[in-house]
Amino acid sequence: MTDKSYYKIAEEEFESDKIIDDLMLKARSLSSGDQEKSKWIYIDLRAKDIEENNNSKLLHNENKPNLIKIFLILLFFPITFPYYVIKYVMKHDLTG
């Protein structure tokens, strides 16, 4: 997502009254009570918050193990391992 997208989402949330109270309180504090300034400060803070949450989700997904790969390894290891052991024994004539 681009920087502009975060701001658009934040503005749409603000316009539809989906406001996070704590963030709005911070925006009002930073704007010294000016309503118009507090709106734009809120949108700026919210856009940064959305971006941060999005980035942390991406990092979390990148670090997540590939469960399908692990499942397949665990599924086929008991089948393939004896095959390679038998093949090795036969190749090196270790049957006795």
PyMOL commands that set and color helices and strands:
alter all, ss='L'
color gray80, all
select helices_A, chain A and resi 3-15+21-30+35-63+67-91
alter helices_A, ss='H'
color red, helices_A
deselect
rebuild
show_as cartoon
